[in-house]
């Protein structure tokens, strides 16, 4: 139970978590940076940031497809 409390009270802000998640989406992260992030990031923040990043990614893909299909049809 103490491990769960410790994991949810880590020191990184939500913006730092969002930055780490975006780096992981791109796939350009050093091993040392990853280890440092894992020591600081709040797992709840990581899940929320991942869901937000995934939703934005899907939204951008839908926008691109609609634009391309609209130009091809018209």
Biopython code that builds the backbone (N, CA, C, O; Angstrom):
import numpy as np
from Bio.PDB.StructureBuilder import StructureBuilder

atoms = [
    (1, "UNK", "N", (0.827, -1.189, 0.000)),
    (1, "UNK", "CA", (0.000, 0.000, 0.000)),
    (1, "UNK", "C", (0.869, 1.250, 0.000)),
    (1, "UNK", "O", (0.504, 2.250, -0.619)),
    (2, "UNK", "N", (1.992, 1.214, 0.670)),
    (2, "UNK", "CA", (2.886, 2.365, 0.691)),
    (2, "UNK", "C", (3.467, 2.648, -0.692)),
    (2, "UNK", "O", (3.704, 3.805, -1.042)),
    (3, "UNK", "N", (3.696, 1.595, -1.480)),
    (3, "UNK", "CA", (4.208, 1.779, -2.837)),
    (3, "UNK", "C", (3.217, 2.540, -3.696)),
    (3, "UNK", "O", (3.617, 3.380, -4.502)),
    (4, "UNK", "N", (1.918, 2.260, -3.537)),
    (4, "UNK", "CA", (0.888, 2.952, -4.296)),
    (4, "UNK", "C", (0.831, 4.425, -3.913)),
    (4, "UNK", "O", (0.713, 5.290, -4.782)),
    (5, "UNK", "N", (0.915, 4.713, -2.625)),
    (5, "UNK", "CA", (0.916, 6.108, -2.170)),
    (5, "UNK", "C", (2.140, 6.845, -2.699)),
    (5, "UNK", "O", (2.036, 7.992, -3.133)),
    (6, "UNK", "N", (3.284, 6.198, -2.665)),
    (6, "UNK", "CA", (4.523, 6.818, -3.146)),
    (6, "UNK", "C", (4.445, 7.065, -4.648)),
    (6, "UNK", "O", (4.926, 8.089, -5.134)),
    (7, "UNK", "N", (3.848, 6.144, -5.376)),
    (7, "UNK", "CA", (3.762, 6.268, -6.834)),
    (7, "UNK", "C", (2.848, 7.410, -7.250)),
    (7, "UNK", "O", (3.086, 8.045, -8.278)),
    (8, "UNK", "N", (1.812, 7.681, -6.473)),
    (8, "UNK", "CA", (0.880, 8.737, -6.842)),
    (8, "UNK", "C", (1.283, 10.099, -6.298)),
    (8, "UNK", "O", (0.616, 11.089, -6.601)),
    (9, "UNK", "N", (2.343, 10.189, -5.510)),
    (9, "UNK", "CA", (2.810, 11.461, -4.974)),
    (9, "UNK", "C", (4.214, 11.795, -5.467)),
    (9, "UNK", "O", (5.058, 12.245, -4.691)),
    (10, "UNK", "N", (4.460, 11.579, -6.735)),
    (10, "UNK", "CA", (5.771, 11.893, -7.292)),
    (10, "UNK", "C", (5.856, 13.365, -7.628)),
    (10, "UNK", "O", (4.859, 14.080, -7.533)),
    (11, "UNK", "N", (7.035, 13.830, -8.022)),
    (11, "UNK", "CA", (7.332, 15.239, -8.060)),
    (11, "UNK", "C", (7.115, 15.955, -9.398)),
    (11, "UNK", "O", (7.103, 17.186, -9.415)),
    (12, "UNK", "N", (6.949, 15.264, -10.488)),
    (12, "UNK", "CA", (6.849, 15.903, -11.800)),
    (12, "UNK", "C", (5.480, 16.555, -11.982)),
    (12, "UNK", "O", (4.462, 16.037, -11.524)),
    (13, "UNK", "N", (5.479, 17.707, -12.664)),
    (13, "UNK", "CA", (4.221, 18.389, -12.952)),
    (13, "UNK", "C", (3.528, 17.705, -14.126)),
    (13, "UNK", "O", (4.106, 16.845, -14.791)),
    (14, "UNK", "N", (2.285, 18.099, -14.367)),
    (14, "UNK", "CA", (1.550, 17.506, -15.478)),
    (14, "UNK", "C", (2.193, 17.892, -16.811)),
    (14, "UNK", "O", (2.210, 17.082, -17.738)),
    (15, "UNK", "N", (2.720, 19.108, -16.924)),
    (15, "UNK", "CA", (3.391, 19.522, -18.161)),
    (15, "UNK", "C", (4.646, 18.687, -18.421)),
    (15, "UNK", "O", (4.919, 18.329, -19.566)),
    (16, "UNK", "N", (5.397, 18.379, -17.391)),
    (16, "UNK", "CA", (6.572, 17.518, -17.554)),
    (16, "UNK", "C", (6.141, 16.115, -17.989)),
    (16, "UNK", "O", (6.804, 15.477, -18.808)),
    (17, "UNK", "N", (5.034, 15.649, -17.438)),
    (17, "UNK", "CA", (4.511, 14.346, -17.820)),
    (17, "UNK", "C", (4.063, 14.367, -19.274)),
    (17, "UNK", "O", (4.331, 13.425, -20.020)),
    (18, "UNK", "N", (3.382, 15.435, -19.682)),
    (18, "UNK", "CA", (2.920, 15.548, -21.059)),
    (18, "UNK", "C", (4.105, 15.557, -22.025)),
    (18, "UNK", "O", (4.055, 14.940, -23.089)),
    (19, "UNK", "N", (5.162, 16.257, -21.647)),
    (19, "UNK", "CA", (6.362, 16.301, -22.490)),
    (19, "UNK", "C", (6.974, 14.900, -22.633)),
    (19, "UNK", "O", (7.374, 14.506, -23.729)),
    (20, "UNK", "N", (7.046, 14.161, -21.544)),
    (20, "UNK", "CA", (7.605, 12.807, -21.588)),
    (20, "UNK", "C", (6.739, 11.890, -22.456)),
    (20, "UNK", "O", (7.266, 11.062, -23.199)),
    (21, "UNK", "N", (5.427, 12.031, -22.366)),
    (21, "UNK", "CA", (4.525, 11.207, -23.172)),
    (21, "UNK", "C", (4.679, 11.556, -24.650)),
    (21, "UNK", "O", (4.711, 10.660, -25.493)),
    (22, "UNK", "N", (4.774, 12.843, -24.973)),
    (22, "UNK", "CA", (4.949, 13.247, -26.368)),
    (22, "UNK", "C", (6.275, 12.736, -26.927)),
    (22, "UNK", "O", (6.332, 12.303, -28.078)),
    (23, "UNK", "N", (7.347, 12.782, -26.123)),
    (23, "UNK", "CA", (8.625, 12.215, -26.567)),
    (23, "UNK", "C", (8.477, 10.729, -26.841)),
    (23, "UNK", "O", (9.061, 10.212, -27.793)),
    (24, "UNK", "N", (7.706, 10.041, -26.018)),
    (24, "UNK", "CA", (7.531, 8.606, -26.231)),
    (24, "UNK", "C", (6.697, 8.332, -27.477)),
    (24, "UNK", "O", (6.910, 7.317, -28.140)),
    (25, "UNK", "N", (5.756, 9.210, -27.814)),
    (25, "UNK", "CA", (4.990, 9.053, -29.050)),
    (25, "UNK", "C", (5.914, 9.155, -30.252)),
    (25, "UNK", "O", (5.771, 8.407, -31.218)),
    (26, "UNK", "N", (6.863, 10.085, -30.190)),
    (26, "UNK", "CA", (7.803, 10.276, -31.297)),
    (26, "UNK", "C", (8.835, 9.147, -31.315)),
    (26, "UNK", "O", (9.275, 8.720, -32.382)),
    (27, "UNK", "N", (9.213, 8.674, -30.151)),
    (27, "UNK", "CA", (10.186, 7.587, -30.063)),
    (27, "UNK", "C", (11.625, 8.058, -29.986)),
    (27, "UNK", "O", (12.548, 7.288, -30.254)),
    (28, "UNK", "N", (11.823, 9.315, -29.624)),
    (28, "UNK", "CA", (13.174, 9.873, -29.532)),
    (28, "UNK", "C", (13.508, 10.176, -28.075)),
    (28, "UNK", "O", (13.521, 11.337, -27.666)),
    (29, "UNK", "N", (13.772, 9.153, -27.309)),
    (29, "UNK", "CA", (14.055, 9.334, -25.887)),
    (29, "UNK", "C", (15.293, 8.546, -25.513)),
    (29, "UNK", "O", (15.409, 7.364, -25.837)),
    (30, "UNK", "N", (16.213, 9.200, -24.834)),
    (30, "UNK", "CA", (17.410, 8.513, -24.343)),
    (30, "UNK", "C", (17.050, 7.628, -23.158)),
    (30, "UNK", "O", (16.090, 7.901, -22.437)),
    (31, "UNK", "N", (17.814, 6.584, -22.963)),
    (31, "UNK", "CA", (17.578, 5.675, -21.843)),
    (31, "UNK", "C", (17.714, 6.346, -20.499)),
    (31, "UNK", "O", (16.946, 6.065, -19.579)),
    (32, "UNK", "N", (18.693, 7.241, -20.377)),
    (32, "UNK", "CA", (18.888, 7.929, -19.095)),
    (32, "UNK", "C", (17.730, 8.870, -18.804)),
    (32, "UNK", "O", (17.306, 8.993, -17.655)),
    (33, "UNK", "N", (17.216, 9.530, -19.827)),
    (33, "UNK", "CA", (16.064, 10.410, -19.647)),
    (33, "UNK", "C", (14.820, 9.628, -19.273)),
    (33, "UNK", "O", (14.011, 10.075, -18.460)),
    (34, "UNK", "N", (14.678, 8.472, -19.866)),
    (34, "UNK", "CA", (13.540, 7.606, -19.553)),
    (34, "UNK", "C", (13.593, 7.158, -18.097)),
    (34, "UNK", "O", (12.580, 7.183, -17.397)),
    (35, "UNK", "N", (14.768, 6.753, -17.647)),
    (35, "UNK", "CA", (14.920, 6.314, -16.251)),
    (35, "UNK", "C", (14.634, 7.458, -15.280)),
    (35, "UNK", "O", (14.000, 7.253, -14.245)),
    (36, "UNK", "N", (15.099, 8.657, -15.611)),
    (36, "UNK", "CA", (14.845, 9.814, -14.742)),
    (36, "UNK", "C", (13.351, 10.119, -14.688)),
    (36, "UNK", "O", (12.816, 10.437, -13.626)),
    (37, "UNK", "N", (12.681, 10.023, -15.836)),
    (37, "UNK", "CA", (11.240, 10.269, -15.869)),
    (37, "UNK", "C", (10.480, 9.244, -15.048)),
    (37, "UNK", "O", (9.551, 9.600, -14.322)),
    (38, "UNK", "N", (10.855, 7.991, -15.150)),
    (38, "UNK", "CA", (10.149, 6.948, -14.419)),
    (38, "UNK", "C", (10.252, 7.150, -12.910)),
    (38, "UNK", "O", (9.363, 6.741, -12.162)),
    (39, "UNK", "N", (11.328, 7.775, -12.469)),
    (39, "UNK", "CA", (11.495, 8.020, -11.037)),
    (39, "UNK", "C", (10.626, 9.181, -10.558)),
    (39, "UNK", "O", (10.289, 9.256, -9.377)),
    (40, "UNK", "N", (10.255, 10.099, -11.479)),
    (40, "UNK", "CA", (9.535, 11.310, -11.081)),
    (40, "UNK", "C", (8.073, 11.341, -11.476)),
    (40, "UNK", "O", (7.275, 11.995, -10.804)),
    (41, "UNK", "N", (7.691, 10.652, -12.551)),
    (41, "UNK", "CA", (6.350, 10.810, -13.097)),
    (41, "UNK", "C", (5.282, 10.105, -12.271)),
    (41, "UNK", "O", (5.504, 9.028, -11.717)),
    (42, "UNK", "N", (4.125, 10.740, -12.206)),
    (42, "UNK", "CA", (2.967, 10.188, -11.532)),
    (42, "UNK", "C", (2.231, 9.288, -12.528)),
    (42, "UNK", "O", (1.875, 9.756, -13.609)),
    (43, "UNK", "N", (1.993, 8.023, -12.206)),
    (43, "UNK", "CA", (1.339, 7.109, -13.146)),
    (43, "UNK", "C", (-0.046, 7.583, -13.610)),
    (43, "UNK", "O", (-0.425, 7.352, -14.758)),
    (44, "UNK", "N", (-0.787, 8.232, -12.736)),
    (44, "UNK", "CA", (-2.102, 8.756, -13.113)),
    (44, "UNK", "C", (-1.947, 9.846, -14.166)),
    (44, "UNK", "O", (-2.714, 9.898, -15.128)),
    (45, "UNK", "N", (-0.956, 10.716, -13.988)),
    (45, "UNK", "CA", (-0.689, 11.765, -14.977)),
    (45, "UNK", "C", (-0.283, 11.151, -16.318)),
    (45, "UNK", "O", (-0.674, 11.650, -17.374)),
    (46, "UNK", "N", (0.492, 10.083, -16.277)),
    (46, "UNK", "CA", (0.941, 9.431, -17.517)),
    (46, "UNK", "C", (-0.257, 8.884, -18.284)),
    (46, "UNK", "O", (-0.322, 9.032, -19.504)),
    (47, "UNK", "N", (-1.199, 8.260, -17.599)),
    (47, "UNK", "CA", (-2.383, 7.707, -18.253)),
    (47, "UNK", "C", (-3.225, 8.822, -18.863)),
    (47, "UNK", "O", (-3.654, 8.720, -20.012)),
    (48, "UNK", "N", (-3.460, 9.880, -18.102)),
    (48, "UNK", "CA", (-4.265, 10.998, -18.605)),
    (48, "UNK", "C", (-3.580, 11.666, -19.794)),
    (48, "UNK", "O", (-4.227, 11.957, -20.800)),
    (49, "UNK", "N", (-2.276, 11.908, -19.684)),
    (49, "UNK", "CA", (-1.527, 12.535, -20.780)),
    (49, "UNK", "C", (-1.529, 11.644, -22.019)),
    (49, "UNK", "O", (-1.634, 12.148, -23.138)),
    (50, "UNK", "N", (-1.417, 10.353, -21.840)),
    (50, "UNK", "CA", (-1.453, 9.422, -22.968)),
    (50, "UNK", "C", (-2.801, 9.427, -23.675)),
    (50, "UNK", "O", (-2.860, 9.388, -24.904)),
    (51, "UNK", "N", (-3.876, 9.475, -22.906)),
    (51, "UNK", "CA", (-5.211, 9.536, -23.508)),
    (51, "UNK", "C", (-5.419, 10.837, -24.270)),
    (51, "UNK", "O", (-5.991, 10.834, -25.360)),
    (52, "UNK", "N", (-4.960, 11.948, -23.701)),
    (52, "UNK", "CA", (-5.075, 13.241, -24.380)),
    (52, "UNK", "C", (-4.261, 13.238, -25.665)),
    (52, "UNK", "O", (-4.753, 13.657, -26.712)),
    (53, "UNK", "N", (-3.025, 12.771, -25.596)),
    (53, "UNK", "CA", (-2.161, 12.746, -26.782)),
    (53, "UNK", "C", (-2.738, 11.834, -27.863)),
    (53, "UNK", "O", (-2.678, 12.168, -29.046)),
    (54, "UNK", "N", (-3.289, 10.701, -27.477)),
    (54, "UNK", "CA", (-3.886, 9.786, -28.450)),
    (54, "UNK", "C", (-5.112, 10.411, -29.106)),
    (54, "UNK", "O", (-5.306, 10.267, -30.313)),
    (55, "UNK", "N", (-5.938, 11.099, -28.331)),
    (55, "UNK", "CA", (-7.127, 11.750, -28.887)),
    (55, "UNK", "C", (-6.738, 12.857, -29.869)),
    (55, "UNK", "O", (-7.353, 12.995, -30.927)),
    (56, "UNK", "N", (-5.726, 13.640, -29.520)),
    (56, "UNK", "CA", (-5.263, 14.691, -30.423)),
    (56, "UNK", "C", (-4.691, 14.072, -31.695)),
    (56, "UNK", "O", (-4.953, 14.568, -32.790)),
    (57, "UNK", "N", (-3.923, 13.009, -31.569)),
    (57, "UNK", "CA", (-3.342, 12.330, -32.723)),
    (57, "UNK", "C", (-4.427, 11.828, -33.667)),
    (57, "UNK", "O", (-4.340, 12.037, -34.877)),
    (58, "UNK", "N", (-5.444, 11.170, -33.126)),
    (58, "UNK", "CA", (-6.546, 10.656, -33.951)),
    (58, "UNK", "C", (-7.297, 11.819, -34.596)),
    (58, "UNK", "O", (-7.664, 11.739, -35.769)),
    (59, "UNK", "N", (-7.530, 12.894, -33.849)),
    (59, "UNK", "CA", (-8.207, 14.069, -34.406)),
    (59, "UNK", "C", (-7.449, 14.677, -35.570)),
    (59, "UNK", "O", (-8.053, 15.056, -36.574)),
    (60, "UNK", "N", (-6.131, 14.774, -35.450)),
    (60, "UNK", "CA", (-5.303, 15.309, -36.532)),
    (60, "UNK", "C", (-5.355, 14.388, -37.748)),
    (60, "UNK", "O", (-5.445, 14.867, -38.879)),
    (61, "UNK", "N", (-5.300, 13.092, -37.534)),
    (61, "UNK", "CA", (-5.401, 12.152, -38.655)),
    (61, "UNK", "C", (-6.742, 12.274, -39.370)),
    (61, "UNK", "O", (-6.788, 12.256, -40.600)),
    (62, "UNK", "N", (-7.819, 12.397, -38.627)),
    (62, "UNK", "CA", (-9.148, 12.558, -39.234)),
    (62, "UNK", "C", (-9.205, 13.849, -40.035)),
    (62, "UNK", "O", (-9.748, 13.865, -41.140)),
    (63, "UNK", "N", (-8.654, 14.927, -39.499)),
    (63, "UNK", "CA", (-8.628, 16.207, -40.207)),
    (63, "UNK", "C", (-7.832, 16.108, -41.509)),
    (63, "UNK", "O", (-8.257, 16.636, -42.536)),
    (64, "UNK", "N", (-6.698, 15.444, -41.472)),
    (64, "UNK", "CA", (-5.874, 15.275, -42.678)),
    (64, "UNK", "C", (-6.628, 14.458, -43.731)),
    (64, "UNK", "O", (-6.647, 14.818, -44.908)),
    (65, "UNK", "N", (-7.249, 13.356, -43.299)),
    (65, "UNK", "CA", (-7.974, 12.502, -44.249)),
    (65, "UNK", "C", (-9.145, 13.269, -44.869)),
    (65, "UNK", "O", (-9.352, 13.196, -46.080)),
    (66, "UNK", "N", (-9.906, 13.995, -44.066)),
    (66, "UNK", "CA", (-11.035, 14.767, -44.603)),
    (66, "UNK", "C", (-10.552, 15.820, -45.607)),
    (66, "UNK", "O", (-11.193, 16.041, -46.634)),
    (67, "UNK", "N", (-9.430, 16.464, -45.309)),
    (67, "UNK", "CA", (-8.893, 17.465, -46.217)),
    (67, "UNK", "C", (-8.465, 16.838, -47.539)),
    (67, "UNK", "O", (-8.783, 17.368, -48.603)),
    (68, "UNK", "N", (-7.758, 15.735, -47.486)),
    (68, "UNK", "CA", (-7.277, 15.077, -48.706)),
    (68, "UNK", "C", (-8.451, 14.537, -49.524)),
    (68, "UNK", "O", (-8.483, 14.708, -50.743)),
    (69, "UNK", "N", (-9.404, 13.896, -48.873)),
    (69, "UNK", "CA", (-10.554, 13.336, -49.592)),
    (69, "UNK", "C", (-11.402, 14.460, -50.179)),
    (69, "UNK", "O", (-11.913, 14.330, -51.291)),
    (70, "UNK", "N", (-11.557, 15.551, -49.453)),
    (70, "UNK", "CA", (-12.326, 16.689, -49.949)),
    (70, "UNK", "C", (-11.685, 17.323, -51.175)),
    (70, "UNK", "O", (-12.392, 17.740, -52.092)),
    (71, "UNK", "N", (-10.359, 17.402, -51.206)),
    (71, "UNK", "CA", (-9.670, 17.964, -52.355)),
    (71, "UNK", "C", (-9.712, 17.015, -53.544)),
    (71, "UNK", "O", (-9.768, 17.467, -54.687)),
    (72, "UNK", "N", (-9.685, 15.722, -53.302)),
    (72, "UNK", "CA", (-9.699, 14.740, -54.388)),
    (72, "UNK", "C", (-11.076, 14.671, -55.042)),
    (72, "UNK", "O", (-11.180, 14.454, -56.249)),
    (73, "UNK", "N", (-12.134, 14.855, -54.251)),
    (73, "UNK", "CA", (-13.496, 14.744, -54.781)),
    (73, "UNK", "C", (-13.920, 16.026, -55.504)),
    (73, "UNK", "O", (-14.725, 15.974, -56.434)),
    (74, "UNK", "N", (-13.393, 17.156, -55.089)),
    (74, "UNK", "CA", (-13.874, 18.434, -55.626)),
    (74, "UNK", "C", (-12.963, 19.005, -56.587)),
    (74, "UNK", "O", (-13.229, 20.078, -57.128)),
]
sb = StructureBuilder()
sb.init_structure("model")
sb.init_model(0)
sb.init_chain("A")
sb.init_seg("    ")
for serial, (resi, resn, name, xyz) in enumerate(atoms, 1):
    if name == "N":
        sb.init_residue(resn, " ", resi, " ")
    sb.init_atom(name, np.array(xyz, "f"), 0.0, 1.0, " ", f" {name:<3s}", serial, name[0])
structure = sb.get_structure()
